[in-house]
Amino acid sequence: MPLKLRVTVVIPCRDDADFLASCLAALGAQTRAPDRILVVDNASTDASAEVARSGGADVVTEHAVGVWPAAARGYDEALGSADVIARVDADSRPHPDWIARIVRAFVEDPHLGVVTGGAEFYDGGRLANYFGARWYIGGGTYWIRKLTGVPLVFGSNFAMRASVWRRVRDRVDRANPGIHDDLDLTIRLRPSDGVRYDPELRMPISARPFASPLALGQRIWKVVPTFAASWPEGSRWHRRPGRSGSEEAGEAWEPGDEEIGFLDA
């Protein structure tokens, strides 16, 4: 099967030089190499930009501090060079077949707009790793799908067609550093965008979100302002089939379609 889609990998990065070096090494070992790697230096004070360039990545700078401003800057920059925009974080260490799986998924299904997967935590204790993969990410995937009709687009492990970003780039709250960028993106998507959760598309990431109860609590609490920023678009009633902005005419979706359980994520 010809794999001709152009893939740009976007990596928002702020003061994460050591993690970034490992991430770029993993991307350099892909069985299907990305066509471009784009690191968005988010006002770093360490050697992140130098590490990115030495690892073969292009570097753009976003001075507005925050994951959403940095990620959106990267997606915008990728539009000129990509059919598919893939996203990882600096602490991601993609498996060697990550890009190949993504490209194959888009080649096989022309209606697929976004593909996302789960997480594996590589530097925490056994309990933290299990909790993170099964309940933090898995639970988020389950409940967000219940609320929005599409699976959570996990920011450390997803890819979208450039056409999807063109549609939503002016709808997301991209300048807001106080919300979850991936959840905000998910809320702006609709079932007709062709969003798929692939349980085999897993991403090793750092367990540092679980370094303390406070850090974990802050991440969970950010769900509230994220939904508030998208109100009423993010509300369940607003996303019912047949309402403007929820789905295209003629399509139907039922709340129980393609359920994802906690242990499947």
N, C-alpha and C positions, 0 to 999 in steps of 0.2 A: 504494500500500500504506500503510495507516494505521500511523504510528509513535507509538504511545501509551504505550509503556513508560516508566516514570519512571527516569531515570538520574542517579545521584549519582557525581561524580568525587571520589575521595579522593587527597589529596596529602600524604604525610608530609614534613615540612620541618624541618630544623635548620640555622640560620645560612646560609640560601641565598636571601636576599632578592633579589639581582640575577637569579639564575636563575628564581626564582619569578615575578618580574614578566613575564618573557618567556613563561613557561608559561601564565600566566593570560591574557596577550594572545592566545596561540594558541587557548586554549579559548574566548575571546570571539569569535573569528573562525570558529567552527564553522558549517557549513551546517545542522546540526541541533544546537541549543544544548543543553547539559546542563541538567537540571532543577535541579540543585544542585551547587555546588562546595564541597568541605569540605577545608580545610587543617588538618592536625594539627600544631600548633606544638610541636616536641619540645625544649622548654627552650632556645629560641633566645636568643641575646644580641644579635642584630642586629635589623633592622626587619622581619623576616619576617612577623610578625603584622599589622603596619600595612600592609605591601604586600598581604597577602592580603585584608584588609578593603577597601582602596581598589580592589582588582581585582574586588570583588563576591562574594568567597568568605565562607562562614561559617568561623569559627575555633574549634577546640577545643584544649585543651592536654593534652599527655601529659608528665608530669614524668620518667617512667622513660625514660632516654636509650637509644635503639636503634630501628632501623627496624621490627623486629617489634612491640615495644610500641606504637609510634606508628601503624603500619598497622592493627593489630588494633583500636585505639581508634577509628580512623576508620571501619572496617567496621562496628563495633558501632553507632556513631552514625548511620551511613547506613541501618541496618535500618528505622528508622521512616519513611523518606522515599523509599525506592528499591525498584524491582523488579529493577534491575540496578545493581551496584556496579562502577564502572570505576576503574582505578588507573593513575596516572602518578607520576613523581617530579618534584621541583622543576626538574630540568634537562631534563625532557622538553619537546618542542615539537611537539605533535600536529598532523598534517596537517589541513586544514580539513574533510575528510570522515571523520575518525576516529570521532566519535560516531555519525554516520549509518551507517557500515559496521557498527559494533557492534550498533546497534539493529536494523538490517535482518537481521543474522545471527540474532538471537534471535527476531525475529518470524517469519522463514521456517522456523525449526526449533525447535519446542516442546520437543524433547528436548535441546537444547544447554544445557549448564550453565555452561561456561567457554569463552571464546574468547581466544586469545593470538596474538601475532605476533612479528616480529623487530625488529631495530634498524638505524638508520642513525646514524653518528657524525658530528657536524657541526663539531667544533672541533679535530680532531687532524690529524696528517699523513696523507698518502695511505696509507702502510703501516699506520699504527695504525687508520685507519678500516676498511681491508680486513680486517685481522686481527680486529678487534673484531666486525664483522658476520658474517664467514664462519667464524671459528674459535672465538672466545670465546663468542658467543651461539649460532652455528650448531652448534658442536661440543657445547656444553652441551645444546642441544635434542636432538641425536642420541643422546648417551649416556644422558641422563636418561630418555628414552623407552625405551631398551634395558633400563634397570634397573627402571623403575616401571610401564611399560605405558601411560603417558600422557605427552604432551609437556610439557616444562618450561614452567610458567606464569611468564612473564617479568614480573618485578615492575614494570617501567617501562611495560608495554604489555599490559594484559589487562582483561577484564571478566567478572564472574560473577553469576549470579542470586543474589538475596538468600537464597534457599532453600539454596543450596550453602554459603554462609557459616554459616547457622544450623546446618547439619549438622556442620561441621568446627570451629567456633569453640572448642569445648572439647576438641578433640583435638590441635590444633596447639600447639607450644611457644611460645606468644605472648609470654611474659614474658622470653624468652631473647634478649638483644641480641647474643650471640656467634655466631649462626647466620644463614644466608640465609633470610629470611622467605619468599621466593617458592619456594625449593626445599622448605622445610618444608611449605608449603601443598600443593605438588605431590605430595609423598609421602603426604599424608593423603587425597588424592583417589583415585578409582578409575575405571576405564573406564566404569562405568555412570553416572558423573556427567556424561558427555557433554562431554569436554574436546577442543577442536579447536584445532589450529594453522592459522592462516590466513597463507600467505606474502605476501599482499597487504596485510595489516594491519601496517604498518611504523611505527616510532616514531623520529624524530630525537632523539638524546640526546647528552650531552657525552661526549667521549673521556677525561675525567679519570681513569677507572679505570686508564688506561694511562700515567699521568703518570710512573711510575717502575716498574722491575721489582719493587721491594719492595711497592708498592701492589697491583700485579697479583697477585703471589704470595700476599699476604694474602687476597685475595678468593677465589682458587682454593683455598687451604688450608681456608677456612671450609666447604667441601663436606664435609670429614671430620667435624667436630663436628655438622654438620647431620644427616647420616645416623646418627651415634652417638646423637643426641638422640631419634631416632624408632625406634631398634632395640627389638624386632625387626620393628615394623610396616613399616619401610622396606626390609626385606630382600626379595630377589627370591622366595625360597621362600615367604615369608609371603603374597605378593601373587598367588600362582598362582590361576587360576580354581577356584572351588569352596571356597576357604578363607574362613572368616569374616572379614569386613572387606575382602576383596579385590574381590569382585564380587557382585552380587545373583544369586540362584538362577536357573538357566536360561540365563545369558549365557555366552558363550564368547569367549575372546581368545587369540590366538596371538602369540608374541613378535615375529613378522615383520610383523604387521598394520600397514598404513599407515606404512611406514618413511619417515623424513625424513632425507635426506642432508645432509652439511655444506653443500653449495652451494645447498640449497633454503631454508636459514634466513636 
